[in-house]
């Protein structure tokens, strides 16, 4: 694999955690291998490695954009990663509150619902 791929995978592990990355790797097939390489190299090795924003800020932006796009499965990923990069539940709540005004109540409501599910899971209540 390329140096950019390796750099991306290290950062991906730092942000999302070993369990998530290991699970993604276990689901890699000949068909989706190029897509996994794209994610590692360009999402993590290039974009997330840029100096302009810290990882906490990038995660908060992602939570807002994913809420706007209705991508709750992806929202869950960043909710689980939040603690790894200093994102608090209060930060998450504020992102979803802002998304409610700018993106619509239904979009934010979906993210609040999945956040509660993830928090219950993380707190051992699920």
DSSP file (Angstrom, degrees, kcal/mol; ACC not computed):
  #  RESIDUE AA STRUCTURE BP1 BP2  ACC     N-H-->O    O-->H-N    N-H-->O    O-->H-N    TCO  KAPPA ALPHA  PHI   PSI    X-CA   Y-CA   Z-CA
    1    1 A X              0   0    0      0, 0.0     2,-0.0     0, 0.0    36,-0.0   0.000 360.0 360.0 360.0 159.3    0.0    0.0    0.0
    2    2 A X     >  -     0   0    0      1,-0.1     4,-2.2     4,-0.0     5,-0.2  -0.242 360.0-113.7 -75.4 163.7    1.0    3.6   -0.5
    3    3 A X  H  > S+     0   0    0      1,-0.2     4,-2.6     2,-0.2     5,-0.2   0.882 119.4  54.1 -62.5 -39.2    2.5    5.9    2.1
    4    4 A X  H  > S+     0   0    0      2,-0.2     4,-2.4     1,-0.2    -1,-0.2   0.879 107.1  51.1 -63.9 -38.6   -0.6    8.0    1.9
    5    5 A X  H  > S+     0   0    0      2,-0.2     4,-2.7     1,-0.2    -2,-0.2   0.943 111.3  47.0 -61.7 -48.9   -2.8    5.0    2.6
    6    6 A X  H  X S+     0   0    0     -4,-2.2     4,-2.1     2,-0.2    -2,-0.2   0.913 112.6  49.4 -61.6 -43.8   -0.7    4.1    5.6
    7    7 A X  H  X S+     0   0    0     -4,-2.6     4,-2.0     1,-0.2    -1,-0.2   0.923 112.5  48.9 -59.5 -45.0   -0.8    7.6    6.9
    8    8 A X  H  X S+     0   0    0     -4,-2.4     4,-2.9     1,-0.2    -2,-0.2   0.899 108.8  51.6 -63.5 -42.4   -4.6    7.7    6.4
    9    9 A X  H  X S+     0   0    0     -4,-2.7     4,-2.2     2,-0.2    -1,-0.2   0.881 108.1  52.4 -64.9 -37.5   -5.2    4.4    8.2
   10   10 A X  H  X S+     0   0    0     -4,-2.1     4,-2.0     2,-0.2    -1,-0.2   0.935 113.7  42.7 -62.5 -45.8   -3.2    5.6   11.2
   11   11 A X  H  X S+     0   0    0     -4,-2.0     4,-2.5     2,-0.2     5,-0.3   0.901 111.1  55.3 -67.9 -40.5   -5.3    8.7   11.5
   12   12 A X  H  X>S+     0   0    0     -4,-2.9     4,-2.7     1,-0.2     5,-0.6   0.902 109.4  47.8 -57.9 -41.8   -8.5    6.8   10.8
   13   13 A X  H  X5S+     0   0    0     -4,-2.2     4,-1.4     3,-0.2    -1,-0.2   0.892 110.2  52.4 -65.4 -40.2   -7.6    4.5   13.7
   14   14 A X  H  <5S+     0   0    0     -4,-2.0    -2,-0.2    -5,-0.2    -1,-0.2   0.914 120.7  31.9 -62.5 -43.0   -6.8    7.5   16.0
   15   15 A X  H  <5S+     0   0    0     -4,-2.5    69,-0.2    -5,-0.1    -2,-0.2   0.948 132.3  27.4 -81.9 -52.3  -10.2    9.1   15.3
   16   16 A X  H  <5S-     0   0    0     -4,-2.7     4,-0.4    -5,-0.3    -3,-0.2   0.673 108.2-119.0 -90.4 -18.4  -12.6    6.2   14.7
   17   17 A X     X< -     0   0    0     -4,-1.4     4,-1.9    -5,-0.6     5,-0.2   0.054  23.6 -83.9  95.7 153.8  -10.9    3.6   16.8
   18   18 A X  H  > S+     0   0    0      1,-0.2     4,-3.2     2,-0.2     5,-0.3   0.879 122.2  58.1 -61.2 -41.0   -9.3    0.2   16.2
   19   19 A X  H  > S+     0   0    0      1,-0.2     4,-2.2     2,-0.2    -1,-0.2   0.926 108.5  45.2 -59.1 -45.6  -12.6   -1.7   16.4
   20   20 A X  H  > S+     0   0    0     -4,-0.4     4,-2.5     2,-0.2    -1,-0.2   0.943 116.4  44.8 -63.8 -47.5  -14.2    0.4   13.6
   21   21 A X  H  X S+     0   0    0     -4,-1.9     4,-2.5     1,-0.2    -2,-0.2   0.903 113.0  50.9 -66.4 -40.8  -11.2    0.2   11.3
   22   22 A X  H  X S+     0   0    0     -4,-3.2     4,-2.2     2,-0.2    -1,-0.2   0.902 110.9  49.2 -62.6 -40.3  -10.8   -3.5   11.9
   23   23 A X  H  X S+     0   0    0     -4,-2.2     4,-1.0    -5,-0.3    -2,-0.2   0.920 111.0  49.3 -65.2 -43.0  -14.4   -4.2   11.2
   24   24 A X  H >< S+     0   0    0     -4,-2.5     3,-0.6     1,-0.2    -2,-0.2   0.911 111.4  50.2 -61.2 -41.4  -14.2   -2.2    8.0
   25   25 A X  H >< S+     0   0    0     -4,-2.5     3,-1.4     1,-0.2    -1,-0.2   0.880 105.9  55.6 -64.7 -37.8  -11.1   -4.1    7.0
   26   26 A X  H 3< S+     0   0    0     -4,-2.2    -1,-0.2     1,-0.3    -2,-0.2   0.734 107.8  50.1 -68.1 -20.3  -12.8   -7.4    7.7
   27   27 A X  T << S+     0   0    0     -4,-1.0     2,-0.3    -3,-0.6    -1,-0.3   0.346  83.3 119.3 -97.9   5.0  -15.6   -6.4    5.2
   28   28 A X    <   +     0   0    0     -3,-1.4     2,-0.2    -4,-0.2    -3,-0.0  -0.557  39.9 178.2 -75.8 132.6  -13.2   -5.5    2.5
   29   29 A X     >  -     0   0    0     -2,-0.3     4,-1.6     1,-0.1    -2,-0.1  -0.727  47.5 -97.8-123.5 173.3  -13.6   -7.5   -0.7
   30   30 A X  T  4 S+     0   0    0     -2,-0.2     4,-0.4     1,-0.2    -1,-0.1   0.876 124.5  52.8 -58.7 -36.0  -12.0   -7.5   -4.1
   31   31 A X  T  4 S+     0   0    0      1,-0.2     3,-0.3     2,-0.1     4,-0.2   0.924 118.3  31.4 -66.9 -47.0  -15.0   -5.4   -5.3
   32   32 A X  T  > S+     0   0    0      1,-0.2     4,-2.2    -5,-0.1     3,-0.4   0.454  89.8  98.8 -96.9   1.1  -14.8   -2.7   -2.6
   33   33 A X  H  X S+     0   0    0     -4,-1.6     4,-2.3     1,-0.2     5,-0.2   0.901  82.5  52.1 -53.5 -46.5  -11.0   -2.6   -2.0
   34   34 A X  H  > S+     0   0    0     -4,-0.4     4,-2.1    -3,-0.3    -1,-0.2   0.874 109.5  50.6 -60.9 -34.3  -10.5    0.4   -4.3
   35   35 A X  H  > S+     0   0    0     -3,-0.4     4,-2.4    -4,-0.2    -1,-0.2   0.907 108.7  50.9 -68.7 -41.1  -13.1    2.3   -2.4
   36   36 A X  H  X S+     0   0    0     -4,-2.2     4,-2.4     1,-0.2    -2,-0.2   0.884 110.3  50.3 -62.3 -38.2  -11.5    1.5    0.9
   37   37 A X  H  X S+     0   0    0     -4,-2.3     4,-3.0    -5,-0.2     5,-0.3   0.907 108.6  52.4 -65.0 -41.6   -8.2    2.7   -0.5
   38   38 A X  H  X>S+     0   0    0     -4,-2.1     4,-2.7     2,-0.2     5,-1.0   0.930 110.3  48.3 -58.6 -46.8   -9.9    5.9   -1.6
   39   39 A X  I  X>S+     0   0    0     -4,-2.4     5,-1.9     3,-0.2     4,-0.9   0.947 115.1  44.2 -59.4 -50.0  -11.3    6.5    1.9
   40   40 A X  I  <>S+     0   0    0     -4,-2.4     5,-2.2     3,-0.2    -2,-0.2   0.925 121.4  38.0 -63.1 -45.6   -7.9    5.8    3.6
   41   41 A X  I  <5S+     0   0    0     -4,-3.0     5,-0.5     3,-0.2    -2,-0.2   0.938 129.8  22.9 -75.0 -47.9   -5.8    7.9    1.1
   42   42 A X  I  <>S+     0   0    0     -4,-2.7     5,-2.6    -5,-0.3    -3,-0.2   0.873 127.1  40.2 -95.4 -39.7   -8.1   10.9    0.4
   43   43 A X  I  <XS+     0   0    0     -5,-1.0     5,-2.7    -4,-0.9    -3,-0.2   0.970 136.0  14.7 -71.6 -52.3  -10.5   11.2    3.3
   44   44 A X  I   <S+     0   0    0     -5,-1.9    -3,-0.2     3,-0.2    -4,-0.2   0.890 130.0  45.2 -93.5 -44.0   -8.0   10.4    6.0
   45   45 A X  I   <S+     0   0    0     -5,-2.2    -3,-0.2    -6,-0.3    -4,-0.2   0.804 131.4  17.0 -72.6 -28.8   -4.5   10.7    4.5
   46   46 A X  I   5S+     0   0    0     -5,-0.5     4,-0.5    -6,-0.1     3,-0.3   0.828 130.6  32.6-106.8 -67.6   -5.3   14.0    2.7
   47   47 A X  I > <S+     0   0    0     -5,-2.6     3,-1.7     1,-0.2    -3,-0.2   0.960 122.9  41.5 -63.9 -56.3   -8.3   15.8    4.0
   48   48 A X  T 3 <S+     0   0    0     -5,-2.7    -1,-0.2     1,-0.3    -4,-0.2   0.667 112.7  58.2 -68.0 -14.2   -8.3   14.9    7.7
   49   49 A X  T 3  S+     0   0    0     -3,-0.3    -1,-0.3    -6,-0.2    -2,-0.2   0.497  79.0 114.2 -92.2  -4.6   -4.5   15.4    7.7
   50   50 A X    <   -     0   0    0     -3,-1.7     3,-0.5    -4,-0.5    -4,-0.0  -0.355  67.6-134.6 -66.2 148.4   -4.7   19.0    6.5
   51   51 A X  S    S+     0   0    0      1,-0.2    -1,-0.1     3,-0.0    -3,-0.0   0.607  85.2  86.1 -80.4 -11.9   -3.5   21.6    9.1
   52   52 A X  S    S+     0   0    0      1,-0.1     2,-0.3     2,-0.0    -1,-0.2   0.778  96.5  24.8 -66.5 -29.6   -6.3   24.1    8.7
   53   53 A X  S    S-     0   0    0     -3,-0.5    -1,-0.1    -5,-0.0     2,-0.1  -0.982  79.4-121.5-134.5 145.4   -8.8   22.5   11.2
   54   54 A X     >  -     0   0    0     -2,-0.3     4,-2.2     1,-0.1     5,-0.2  -0.363  34.3-105.7 -78.9 168.1   -8.2   20.2   14.2
   55   55 A X  H  > S+     0   0    0      1,-0.2     4,-2.3     2,-0.2     5,-0.2   0.850 118.7  56.8 -65.2 -35.4   -9.9   16.8   14.3
   56   56 A X  H  > S+     0   0    0      2,-0.2     4,-2.1     1,-0.2    -1,-0.2   0.943 109.4  45.7 -59.5 -48.3  -12.5   17.9   16.8
   57   57 A X  H  > S+     0   0    0      1,-0.2     4,-2.5     2,-0.2    -2,-0.2   0.908 111.1  52.4 -63.7 -42.8  -13.7   20.7   14.5
   58   58 A X  H  X S+     0   0    0     -4,-2.2     4,-2.5     1,-0.2    -1,-0.2   0.903 109.3  50.1 -60.7 -40.4  -13.7   18.4   11.5
   59   59 A X  H  X S+     0   0    0     -4,-2.3     4,-2.5     2,-0.2    -1,-0.2   0.904 109.8  50.2 -65.6 -40.4  -15.8   15.9   13.4
   60   60 A X  H  X S+     0   0    0     -4,-2.1     4,-1.9     2,-0.2    -2,-0.2   0.911 110.9  49.3 -63.8 -42.2  -18.3   18.6   14.5
   61   61 A X  H  X S+     0   0    0     -4,-2.5     4,-2.8     1,-0.2     5,-0.2   0.931 110.5  51.2 -60.7 -45.2  -18.6   19.8   10.9
   62   62 A X  H  X S+     0   0    0     -4,-2.5     4,-3.3     1,-0.2     5,-0.3   0.911 106.7  53.8 -59.6 -42.7  -19.2   16.2    9.7
   63   63 A X  H  X S+     0   0    0     -4,-2.5     4,-1.7     1,-0.2    -1,-0.2   0.907 112.1  45.1 -59.8 -41.0  -21.9   15.7   12.3
   64   64 A X  H  X S+     0   0    0     -4,-1.9     4,-2.3     2,-0.2    -2,-0.2   0.933 116.2  44.4 -67.2 -46.1  -23.7   18.8   11.0
   65   65 A X  H  X S+     0   0    0     -4,-2.8     4,-2.0     2,-0.2    -2,-0.2   0.902 113.8  49.4 -67.7 -40.3  -23.3   17.9    7.3
   66   66 A X  H  X>S+     0   0    0     -4,-3.3     5,-2.6    -5,-0.2     4,-0.6   0.862 110.4  51.6 -67.6 -34.6  -24.3   14.3    7.9
   67   67 A X  H ><5S+     0   0    0     -4,-1.7     3,-1.1    -5,-0.3    -2,-0.2   0.941 110.0  49.3 -62.9 -47.1  -27.4   15.4    9.8
   68   68 A X  H 3<5S+     0   0    0     -4,-2.3    -2,-0.2     1,-0.3    -1,-0.2   0.862 112.7  47.6 -59.8 -36.3  -28.3   17.7    6.9
   69   69 A X  H 3<5S-     0   0    0     -4,-2.0    -1,-0.3    -5,-0.1    -2,-0.2   0.525 111.0-121.5 -83.8  -6.4  -27.8   14.9    4.5
   70   70 A X  T <<5 +     0   0    0     -3,-1.1     2,-1.1    -4,-0.6    -3,-0.2   0.801  62.1 146.3  71.8  28.2  -29.9   12.5    6.6
   71   71 A X    >>< +     0   0    0     -5,-2.6     4,-2.0     1,-0.2     3,-0.6  -0.551  10.2 161.2 -98.4  68.2  -27.0   10.0    6.9
   72   72 A X  H 3>  +     0   0    0     -2,-1.1     4,-2.1     1,-0.2    -1,-0.2   0.783  69.4  60.1 -65.8 -28.0  -27.7    8.7   10.4
   73   73 A X  H 3> S+     0   0    0      1,-0.2     4,-0.9     2,-0.2    -1,-0.2   0.903 110.1  43.4 -64.5 -37.7  -25.6    5.6   10.0
   74   74 A X  H <> S+     0   0    0     -3,-0.6     4,-1.4     2,-0.2     3,-0.2   0.848 107.6  59.6 -73.6 -34.1  -22.6    7.8    9.4
   75   75 A X  H  X S+     0   0    0     -4,-2.0     4,-2.0     1,-0.2     3,-0.2   0.920 100.9  57.0 -56.0 -43.5  -23.6   10.1   12.2
   76   76 A X  H  X S+     0   0    0     -4,-2.1     4,-2.3     1,-0.2    -1,-0.2   0.865 100.5  57.5 -56.9 -38.0  -23.3    7.1   14.5
   77   77 A X  H  X S+     0   0    0     -4,-0.9     4,-1.4    -3,-0.2    -1,-0.2   0.931 110.4  41.9 -60.2 -46.5  -19.7    6.6   13.5
   78   78 A X  H  X S+     0   0    0     -4,-1.4     4,-1.0     2,-0.2    -1,-0.2   0.774 110.3  57.7 -76.3 -25.4  -18.7   10.1   14.6
   79   79 A X  H  < S+     0   0    0     -4,-2.0     4,-0.4     2,-0.2     3,-0.4   0.919 109.5  45.1 -65.4 -42.8  -20.8    9.8   17.8
   80   80 A X  H  < S+     0   0    0     -4,-2.3     3,-0.3     1,-0.2     4,-0.2   0.803 115.8  47.4 -70.0 -28.2  -18.8    6.7   18.7
   81   81 A X  H >X S+     0   0    0     -4,-1.4     3,-1.2    -5,-0.2     4,-0.7   0.631  86.1  94.6 -84.9 -14.4  -15.5    8.5   17.8
   82   82 A X  G ><>S+     0   0    0     -4,-1.0     5,-2.4    -3,-0.4     3,-1.4   0.856  81.1  51.1 -49.9 -49.0  -16.3   11.7   19.7
   83   83 A X  G >45S+     0   0    0     -4,-0.4     3,-0.9     1,-0.3    -1,-0.3   0.825 100.9  64.4 -61.6 -31.7  -14.6   10.9   22.9
   84   84 A X  G <45S+     0   0    0     -3,-1.2    -1,-0.3   -69,-0.2    -2,-0.2   0.765 114.0  31.1 -62.7 -25.2  -11.4   10.0   21.0
   85   85 A X  G <<5S-     0   0    0     -3,-1.4    -1,-0.2    -4,-0.7    -2,-0.2   0.122 119.7 -94.2-127.0  20.9  -11.0   13.5   19.8
   86   86 A X  T < 5S+     0   0    0     -3,-0.9     2,-0.6    -4,-0.3    -3,-0.2   0.698  70.7 146.5  80.8  19.8  -12.4   15.7   22.6
   87   87 A X      < -     0   0    0     -5,-2.4    -1,-0.3    -6,-0.2     2,-0.2  -0.812  33.9-153.5 -90.4 124.5  -16.0   16.1   21.3
   88   88 A X     >  -     0   0    0     -2,-0.6     4,-2.1     1,-0.1     5,-0.1  -0.473  27.0-113.5 -93.4 165.8  -18.4   16.3   24.2
   89   89 A X  H  > S+     0   0    0      1,-0.2     4,-2.6     2,-0.2     5,-0.1   0.834 120.3  56.4 -65.7 -31.5  -22.1   15.4   24.3
   90   90 A X  H  > S+     0   0    0      2,-0.2     4,-2.1     1,-0.2    -1,-0.2   0.897 105.5  50.7 -66.0 -39.9  -22.8   19.0   24.8
   91   91 A X  H  > S+     0   0    0      2,-0.2     4,-2.1     1,-0.2    -2,-0.2   0.930 111.1  49.0 -59.3 -45.3  -20.9   19.9   21.6
   92   92 A X  H  X S+     0   0    0     -4,-2.1     4,-2.4     1,-0.2    -2,-0.2   0.919 108.8  52.2 -62.7 -45.3  -23.0   17.3   19.8
   93   93 A X  H  X S+     0   0    0     -4,-2.6     4,-2.4     1,-0.2    -1,-0.2   0.916 109.4  50.0 -57.5 -43.6  -26.2   18.6   21.2
   94   94 A X  H  X S+     0   0    0     -4,-2.1     4,-2.3     2,-0.2    -1,-0.2   0.874 108.8  51.9 -66.2 -36.9  -25.3   22.1   20.0
   95   95 A X  H  X S+     0   0    0     -4,-2.1     4,-2.5     1,-0.2    -1,-0.2   0.937 112.2  46.1 -62.0 -45.7  -24.5   20.9   16.5
   96   96 A X  H  X S+     0   0    0     -4,-2.4     4,-1.9     2,-0.2    -2,-0.2   0.857 110.4  53.4 -68.1 -34.6  -27.9   19.2   16.3
   97   97 A X  H  X S+     0   0    0     -4,-2.4     4,-1.2     2,-0.2    -1,-0.2   0.926 111.7  45.3 -63.3 -44.3  -29.7   22.2   17.6
   98   98 A X  H  X S+     0   0    0     -4,-2.3     4,-2.4     1,-0.2     3,-0.3   0.901 110.5  53.7 -66.0 -40.4  -28.1   24.4   15.0
   99   99 A X  H  X>S+     0   0    0     -4,-2.5     4,-3.3     1,-0.2     5,-1.0   0.856 101.4  61.1 -62.0 -33.7  -28.8   21.8   12.3
  100  100 A X  H  X5S+     0   0    0     -4,-1.9     4,-0.6     3,-0.2    -1,-0.2   0.899 110.9  39.2 -59.3 -40.5  -32.5   21.9   13.4
  101  101 A X  H  <5S+     0   0    0     -4,-1.2    -2,-0.2    -3,-0.3    -1,-0.2   0.910 126.8  32.9 -76.4 -43.3  -32.7   25.6   12.5
  102  102 A X  H  <5S+     0   0    0     -4,-2.4    -2,-0.2    -5,-0.1    -3,-0.2   0.743 133.5  25.1 -88.8 -24.1  -30.6   25.5    9.3
  103  103 A X  H  <5S-     0   0    0     -4,-3.3    -3,-0.2    -5,-0.3     4,-0.2   0.594 116.3 -89.3-116.9 -16.9  -31.5   22.0    8.0
  104  104 A X     X< -     0   0    0     -5,-1.0     4,-1.9    -4,-0.6     5,-0.2  -0.098  27.9 -95.0 116.6 145.5  -34.9   21.3    9.5
  105  105 A X  H  > S+     0   0    0      1,-0.2     4,-3.1     2,-0.2     5,-0.2   0.900 118.4  56.0 -58.2 -46.1  -36.4   19.8   12.6
  106  106 A X  H  > S+     0   0    0      1,-0.2     4,-2.1     2,-0.2    -1,-0.2   0.890 107.6  49.3 -59.3 -38.5  -36.8   16.2   11.1
  107  107 A X  H  > S+     0   0    0      2,-0.2     4,-1.6     1,-0.2    -1,-0.2   0.941 115.3  43.0 -64.6 -46.3  -33.1   16.0   10.2
  108  108 A X  H  X S+     0   0    0     -4,-1.9     4,-2.9     1,-0.2     5,-0.2   0.891 110.0  57.4 -66.9 -38.8  -32.0   17.0   13.6
  109  109 A X  H  X S+     0   0    0     -4,-3.1     4,-2.4     1,-0.2    -1,-0.2   0.911 105.1  51.2 -58.7 -43.3  -34.6   14.8   15.3
  110  110 A X  H  X S+     0   0    0     -4,-2.1     4,-2.3    -5,-0.2    -1,-0.2   0.916 112.0  46.7 -59.8 -42.7  -33.2   11.8   13.5
  111  111 A X  H  X S+     0   0    0     -4,-1.6     4,-2.3     2,-0.2    -2,-0.2   0.889 110.5  51.9 -69.8 -38.0  -29.7   12.6   14.7
  112  112 A X  H  X S+     0   0    0     -4,-2.9     4,-2.3     2,-0.2    -1,-0.2   0.914 110.3  50.9 -60.5 -41.4  -30.9   13.2   18.3
  113  113 A X  H  X S+     0   0    0     -4,-2.4     4,-1.9    -5,-0.2    -2,-0.2   0.942 112.8  43.1 -62.7 -48.4  -32.6    9.8   18.2
  114  114 A X  H  X S+     0   0    0     -4,-2.3     4,-2.6     1,-0.2    -1,-0.2   0.858 111.3  56.5 -69.3 -31.3  -29.5    8.0   17.0
  115  115 A X  H  X S+     0   0    0     -4,-2.3     4,-3.1     2,-0.2     5,-0.2   0.936 106.7  48.9 -62.5 -44.9  -27.4    9.9   19.4
  116  116 A X  H  X S+     0   0    0     -4,-2.3     4,-2.6     1,-0.2     5,-0.2   0.908 111.3  50.3 -61.6 -40.3  -29.5    8.7   22.3
  117  117 A X  H  X S+     0   0    0     -4,-1.9     4,-2.1     2,-0.2    -1,-0.2   0.931 113.6  44.8 -61.3 -45.8  -29.2    5.2   21.1
  118  118 A X  H  X S+     0   0    0     -4,-2.6     4,-3.0     2,-0.2     5,-0.2   0.918 113.5  49.6 -66.2 -43.7  -25.4    5.4   20.8
  119  119 A X  H  X S+     0   0    0     -4,-3.1     4,-2.4     2,-0.2     6,-0.2   0.905 110.6  50.1 -63.8 -40.7  -25.1    7.1   24.2
  120  120 A X  H  <>S+     0   0    0     -4,-2.6     5,-3.4    -5,-0.2     6,-1.1   0.914 112.4  48.4 -61.9 -41.4  -27.3    4.4   25.8
  121  121 A X  H ><5S+     0   0    0     -4,-2.1     3,-1.2     4,-0.2    -2,-0.2   0.940 113.5  46.0 -61.9 -47.8  -25.1    1.8   24.2
  122  122 A X  H 3<5S+     0   0    0     -4,-3.0    -2,-0.2     1,-0.3    -1,-0.2   0.834 112.7  50.7 -65.9 -32.6  -21.9    3.5   25.3
  123  123 A X  T 3<5S-     0   0    0     -4,-2.4    -1,-0.3    -5,-0.2    -2,-0.2   0.398 117.4-112.3 -86.8   3.2  -23.3    3.9   28.8
  124  124 A X  T < 5S+     0   0    0     -3,-1.2    -3,-0.2    -4,-0.3    -2,-0.1   0.701  87.8 114.6  76.0  20.0  -24.3    0.3   29.0
  125  125 A X      <       0   0    0     -5,-3.4    -4,-0.2    -6,-0.2    -5,-0.1   0.522 360.0 360.0 -97.7  -7.6  -28.0    1.0   29.0
  126  126 A X              0   0    0     -6,-1.1    -1,-0.2    -5,-0.1    -5,-0.1   0.490 360.0 360.0 -83.6 360.0  -28.8   -0.6   25.7
